[in-house]
Structure formats: structure tokens, C-alpha cells
Amino acid sequence: MHRKRITKFFASITPYTKARYINQWIDLRPRSDHEEINRFRFAYCTVHTSWLNSCIQYNAIRNLYDNVSLNQLSDILKDTPGGMYNIKAVGIDKLHELWDSNIFVKQHSVQWQRFRNVIADNLPKLGLAKTSFALEMIYPLTAQVICIDRHMWKAFGWLDPDKSGSPAQYHYYENYWLMLSKAYDVPPVIARNIFWDQIQNQPNSLYWAKYL
């Protein structure tokens, strides 16, 4: 039943909707190193946080550079409604420490899921979903990974969407989405954003992505 629902969703994507989302996400792509690291910062801010509070929390740190200390990060995040400020501060601090390393550089010979998994293994508390989310925002037209959050788990028929599946299950469902994306000729990230916005009853991604 859930496979049929997702397949029906892909079949419902019109050329107009596809083109509209592609053009929108072309405009939203990062254009500097600072904007790229901000995509990861934003991903951290969305961990177990509503999209609006995530945006408020992100706005508090978006103009910071990597010389900010862990304590400063924690204090800044604490003054926002996003919550989980200590956990997020530790993760973002580690992000700053590793940012100039080659784990964030996509090599053509490296498979996308492997690229994502290495980053997720090195960034505390981000996980596969939010690491994928950061990569979605950096590579919206080419990334071959997707953010499987609680809404996506539910769409796949997961009985307890608040409890994520194993890495093996994550890859299984992700590969199913990638297969349909290829079959219907829609970039996986674009399809996922269309799907997400439909769940949120929003006409496009700008209700949250405008904060980027």
C-alpha cells in the first residue's frame, strides 16, 4: 500500500512542478564556503526541532565564523527557542574543527552514500538523516541521498516514525526512493522536497528555505 502511494506520488509530479522546484533550488544553492558550512549548521538546528524554531536558532549563528568557542556557541543557542543547545553546540563545534578536512569534498569516484556516511560518522548527533539534509541543500540537483526524517519513515509505512530504523533499513528505503527518482527522471532531492511540502501543505520550499 505504501509503495503504491509513493509510486503514485512520483507519477503525479508534473513537468511544470519539476521545473519550478529545480529553478527554485538552483537559486538556493550555496555560493560560498561560508554558505556551505551554514547548510550543515542549519541541519544541526533542525535536529528534533520544529522548522520555525530551527530557523530562529540558525539565524542566531549564521553569521558566525569558525573562531567562535564551544561555550560561546552554547550560550548563543541557549538564548533561542530551538532547544538541545549543548548537543547542537558540540556538533557544530566539531563541524568547525573538521571543515577544512577532505571528508566534506565530494570526489567523483566516491559513491554518494559512502560520502554521506563518512560525514555522519564524524559529526556527533547529526545522523544519516540530517547529514543527508545538509547535502540536499548543498547539492539539490545531483545528490543521490535523501533525508529520511519521521515524516518520510511514516510515508514508508514505519509503525513508529519517532523511532528511526537501522542504517540498513535507512539505505533500503533510500535506495527505493532513488530507484523511483531515476525511473521518473526527477532528482531525488527535488522529489523529496515536493513530497515534504505537500505534507506541510505548502506551495514551495521557501517558507523555510528563505532563511538560508
C-alpha atoms as one frame of an Amber mdcrd trajectory, in Angstrom:
protein
   0.000   0.000   0.000   2.786   2.414   0.927   4.787   1.515  -2.182   1.729
   2.274  -4.283   1.271   5.625  -2.531   4.870   6.674  -3.145   4.818   5.436
  -6.740   1.574   7.352  -7.278   3.251  10.462  -5.857   6.129  10.202  -8.341
   3.676   9.696 -11.189   1.819  12.845 -10.102   4.855  15.151 -10.441   4.152
  17.299 -13.465   6.855  18.774 -15.735   5.789  22.219 -14.504   6.207  21.323
 -10.826   9.523  19.630 -11.509  10.855  22.653 -13.405   9.542  25.093 -10.787
  11.303  23.275  -7.958  14.513  22.824  -9.918  14.681  26.536 -10.726  13.928
  27.437  -7.121  16.663  25.172  -5.770  19.168  26.410  -8.322  18.691  29.836
  -6.732  19.030  28.366  -3.236  22.345  26.606  -3.835  25.252  27.896  -1.699
  27.641  30.236  -3.492  30.482  30.379  -1.000  32.328  28.251   1.513  30.548
  30.080   4.319  27.154  29.288   2.818  28.126  25.618   2.539  29.099  25.322
   6.191  25.869  27.132   7.023  23.901  24.318   5.408  25.391  21.953   7.990
  24.733  24.453  10.759  21.126  24.679   9.658  20.875  20.880   9.594  22.052
  20.801  13.201  19.469  23.384  14.182  16.688  21.194  12.784  17.514  18.190
  14.990  14.301  17.374  16.913  13.135  20.945  16.383  10.206  22.493  14.511
  11.094  24.244  11.286  10.267  27.723  12.633  12.350  27.344  15.792  15.111
  25.826  13.680  15.158  28.952  11.540  15.258  31.226  14.601  18.126  29.228
  16.067  20.007  29.204  12.777  19.653  32.973  12.362  21.485  33.399  15.670
  24.606  31.624  14.389  24.560  32.035  10.609  26.992  34.949  10.595  29.489
  33.385  12.975  32.833  32.052  11.812  34.810  29.078  12.994  36.749  31.001
  15.640  33.703  31.019  17.922  34.245  28.838  21.003  32.122  25.917  22.166
  30.949  27.875  25.204  30.015  30.852  23.047  28.031  28.601  20.706  26.208
  27.009  23.615  25.347  30.399  25.137  24.052  31.769  21.833  21.938  28.690
  21.104  20.608  28.654  24.660  19.009  32.050  24.087  16.917  30.674  21.202
  13.737  28.551  21.309  15.316  25.686  19.375  16.413  23.633  22.370  19.126
  20.947  22.611  21.673  23.753  22.699  24.505  21.807  24.345  24.237  18.854
  21.951  23.994  21.138  18.934  26.889  23.296  20.138  29.140  20.241  20.480
  28.217  19.083  16.985  28.675  22.471  15.354  31.984  22.945  17.152  33.170
  19.616  15.728  31.937  20.707  12.306  34.109  23.826  12.562  37.097  21.727
  13.603  36.745  19.339  10.647  35.510  21.748   7.989  38.842  22.106   6.184
  39.373  18.342   6.054  38.711  16.372   2.884  35.683  14.488   4.242  33.455
  17.325   3.016  34.896  17.261  -0.517  32.871  15.081  -2.877  35.213  13.096
  -5.089  33.764  11.884  -8.396  34.917   8.358  -7.679  33.217   8.227  -4.273
  29.686   6.881  -4.120  27.171   9.338  -2.646  26.008   7.174   0.218  29.577
   6.433   1.239  30.349  10.168   1.110  27.346  10.881   3.348  28.098   8.031
   5.741  31.682   9.164   6.364  30.492  12.658   7.249  27.760  11.273   9.520
  30.315   9.084  11.291  32.468  12.119  12.053  29.816  14.627  13.132  28.254
  13.857  16.530  24.472  13.771  16.889  23.736  14.600  13.240  22.977  11.111
  11.944  22.182   9.894   8.447  19.007  11.942   8.048  20.349  15.363   8.950
  23.687  14.772   7.216  21.662  13.944   4.118  19.619  17.097   4.672  22.773
  19.230   4.642  23.936  17.557   1.435  20.482  18.046  -0.083  20.805  21.787
   0.482  24.326  21.901  -0.970  23.726  19.590  -3.946  19.964  19.801  -4.600
  20.157  18.651  -8.213  22.844  15.988  -8.011  22.828  14.411  -4.523  21.933
  10.737  -4.516  20.966  10.679  -0.845  17.803  11.888   0.877  16.789  12.981
   4.347  14.537  10.283   5.783  13.001  12.033   8.771   9.970  10.952  10.809
   7.572  12.077   8.068   9.417  10.033   5.482   9.559   6.986   7.771   5.799
   7.298   8.156   5.342   7.531   4.405   7.309   4.320   4.007   4.925   2.598
   6.408   7.049   2.775   9.537   4.845   1.930  12.530   6.729   4.192  14.959
   8.002   7.202  12.970   9.528   8.698  16.132  11.960   5.780  16.215  14.330
   5.686  13.263  15.230   2.433  11.575  18.653   0.859  11.420  21.296   2.079
   8.945  20.494  -0.948   6.780  16.799  -0.046   6.756  17.650   3.588   6.029
  19.667   2.536   2.976  16.906   0.172   1.833  14.241   2.873   1.785  16.638
   5.453   0.398  17.549   3.138  -2.477  13.860   2.613  -3.208  13.387   6.397
  -3.471  16.472   6.699  -5.677  15.134   3.983  -7.949  11.819   5.785  -8.417
  13.600   9.104  -8.939  15.579   7.569 -11.772  12.510   5.897 -13.257  10.526
   9.152 -13.274  13.516  11.359 -14.143  13.243  13.626 -11.100  16.289  14.487
  -8.955  15.843  12.640  -5.632  16.215  15.804  -3.551  13.726  17.695  -5.688
  11.209  14.875  -5.346  11.723  14.734  -1.593  11.143  18.475  -1.220   7.974
  18.294  -3.288   6.776  15.411  -1.111   7.675  17.231   2.128   5.956  20.451
   1.049   2.799  18.529   0.203   2.812  17.046   3.710   3.217  20.572   5.128
   0.503  21.972   2.799   2.999  24.465   1.386   3.245  25.514  -2.289   7.064
  25.519  -2.301  10.116  25.262  -0.048  10.558  28.970   0.588   8.563  29.014
   3.824  11.723  27.628   5.476  14.417  27.784   2.776  14.177  31.579   2.515
  16.133  31.698   5.796  19.132  30.073   4.162
